[in-house]
Amino acid sequence: MESLRNVQVTIKSYVAGARSMASLEEALAEESVVLAATPDRQASLLVGDAWRLVSEVGYGHRSEESAKAELRKLLVMAERPIAAIGPSVDSIKAPSGR
């Protein structure tokens, strides 16, 4: 849970204009190393989505303002427990044969 909070604070500071995109990239890279050692599913999902958005800006597929707007939405979603969003993939059972 601490990793999730760290990622949220990092992204919030970027969205608020307190850090540059380059600084966000650096912080996401550092957090990725931490997550590899102590996996936190919600934090991993948030970092992955943030990386995707940063990449889309870098390739010119999205504006920085659009990325910030999407990151704001992701932060709202990250405030909700995963169970509230839907079942985990592991809990979904394959249909039985007929």
C-alpha positions, 0 to 999 in steps of 0.5 A, spaced: 500 500 500 505 504 501 508 503 494 501 505 491 501 512 495 508 513 493 506 513 486 499 517 487 504 522 490 508 522 484 503 523 479 499 528 483 505 532 483 506 532 476 499 533 474 499 539 479 505 542 475 510 541 481 514 536 477 516 535 469 515 530 465 522 528 465 522 528 473 515 523 472 519 518 468 525 518 473 520 517 479 516 512 475 523 508 473 525 508 480 518 506 483 518 500 478 524 497 481 521 497 488 515 494 485 519 488 482 521 487 489 515 488 493 509 487 488 503 491 489 498 490 484 494 497 484 501 501 484 503 496 478 497 498 474 497 505 476 505 505 474 503 501 467 498 506 465 502 512 467 508 509 463 503 508 457 501 516 457 508 518 458 510 514 452 504 516 448 506 524 449 513 522 447 511 519 440 506 525 439 500 521 439 497 525 445 498 532 448 501 533 455 495 536 457 491 530 455 496 525 459 495 530 465 487 529 464 487 522 463 492 521 469 487 525 474 482 520 472 487 514 473 488 517 480 481 517 482 480 510 480 486 508 484 483 511 490 478 505 489 479 498 492 480 493 486 475 489 489 470 495 487 472 495 480 471 488 479 473 481 480 480 479 479 482 475 473 484 469 477 477 469 480 473 468 474 472 461 472 472 458 465 465 456 463 464 449 464 463 444 458 456 442 455 
